[in-house]
Amino acid sequence: MPSSPAPCITASALSLTFATNDGPVHALKDVNLDISKGEFVSFIGPSGCGKTTFLRVIADLERATGGTIVVNGMTPHQAREKRAYGYVFQAPALLPWRTIEKNVALPLEIMGVGAAERTERIARTLALVNLKGFEKKYPWQLSGGMQQRASIARALSFDADLLLMDEPFGALDEIVRDHLNEQLLQLWARTQKTICFVTHSIPEAVYLSTRIVVMSPRPGRVIDVIESDLPRERPLDIRETPEFLRIAHRVREGLRAGHSYDD
């Protein structure tokens, strides 16, 4: 039998409680999850369920208060120091006074990458996200979808194996969102990155993912982990097939079950 892919992320009994003036806020509780290298895993659940918090724990932007999490065989802090992941936020967060190529270059400059290698990486990543020819433009000269693609290029520029994406297309209209979903699948196929993707959209989660993690309202718990048997190549009209609708129905049922979950 072929060996299973190596784990990229392993969370065991992971919990996180924030201390606030109004008392403790239990953001995550007993999350157990393994994510293998090369997977595309989406996280879906109601607002405040801990989807983004889980991504931030992976990225060492928040610290777990219970349990353990391992990222590429390291602690999240070690993974951050080794720049083992790229992070794409909800907003593009591009610096308006820098051109697109200079925005993509920013993490490379911080890392001390030489000028020649920077130029090569910028050209390669902008081509990956179909922004070749827009290097000298400023963010305000690009559409919202193009800005988000530039943000993805910046996260890819230092060639980390893991890409964390926090609802990157949520503010875009449906037509642009569909187009970027198609492009993201193509990008994933070309790069073989491991992608953790937060979304509120059931169709988006089903369309993109190899697995969908359904989370409960706070404290965030894993209600269901749904394997997708859809083919890797997915035209948009696959969303109208019985197979797609069956997975979407299970996601919806998981969200309903999560809302009725009582301690």
Rosetta blueprint (number, residue, H / E / L):
1 M L
2 P L
3 S L
4 S L
5 P L
6 A L
7 P E
8 C E
9 I E
10 T E
11 A E
12 S E
13 A E
14 L E
15 S E
16 L E
17 T E
18 F E
19 A E
20 T E
21 N L
22 D L
23 G E
24 P E
25 V E
26 H E
27 A E
28 L E
29 K E
30 D E
31 V E
32 N E
33 L E
34 D E
35 I E
36 S E
37 K L
38 G L
39 E L
40 F E
41 V E
42 S E
43 F E
44 I E
45 G L
46 P L
47 S L
48 G L
49 C L
50 G L
51 K H
52 T H
53 T H
54 F H
55 L H
56 R H
57 V H
58 I H
59 A L
60 D L
61 L L
62 E L
63 R L
64 A L
65 T L
66 G E
67 G E
68 T E
69 I E
70 V E
71 V E
72 N L
73 G L
74 M E
75 T L
76 P H
77 H H
78 Q H
79 A H
80 R H
81 E H
82 K L
83 R L
84 A L
85 Y E
86 G E
87 Y E
88 V E
89 F L
90 Q L
91 A L
92 P L
93 A L
94 L L
95 L L
96 P L
97 W L
98 R L
99 T L
100 I H
101 E H
102 K H
103 N H
104 V H
105 A H
106 L H
107 P H
108 L H
109 E H
110 I H
111 M H
112 G L
113 V L
114 G L
115 A H
116 A H
117 E H
118 R H
119 T H
120 E H
121 R H
122 I H
123 A H
124 R H
125 T H
126 L H
127 A H
128 L H
129 V L
130 N L
131 L L
132 K L
133 G L
134 F L
135 E L
136 K L
137 K L
138 Y L
139 P H
140 W H
141 Q H
142 L L
143 S L
144 G H
145 G H
146 M H
147 Q H
148 Q H
149 R H
150 A H
151 S H
152 I H
153 A H
154 R H
155 A H
156 L H
157 S L
158 F L
159 D L
160 A L
161 D L
162 L E
163 L E
164 L E
165 M E
166 D E
167 E L
168 P L
169 F L
170 G L
171 A L
172 L L
173 D L
174 E H
175 I H
176 V H
177 R H
178 D H
179 H H
180 L H
181 N H
182 E H
183 Q H
184 L H
185 L H
186 Q H
187 L H
188 W H
189 A H
190 R H
191 T H
192 Q L
193 K L
194 T E
195 I E
196 C E
197 F E
198 V E
199 T E
200 H L
201 S L
202 I H
203 P H
204 E H
205 A H
206 V H
207 Y H
208 L H
209 S L
210 T L
211 R E
212 I E
213 V E
214 V E
215 M E
216 S L
217 P L
218 R L
219 P L
220 G E
221 R L
222 V E
223 I E
224 D E
225 V E
226 I E
227 E E
228 S L
229 D L
230 L L
231 P L
232 R L
233 E L
234 R L
235 P L
236 L H
237 D H
238 I H
239 R H
240 E H
241 T L
242 P H
243 E H
244 F H
245 L H
246 R H
247 I H
248 A H
249 H H
250 R H
251 V H
252 R H
253 E H
254 G H
255 L H
256 R H
257 A H
258 G H
259 H H
260 S L
261 Y L
262 D L
263 D L
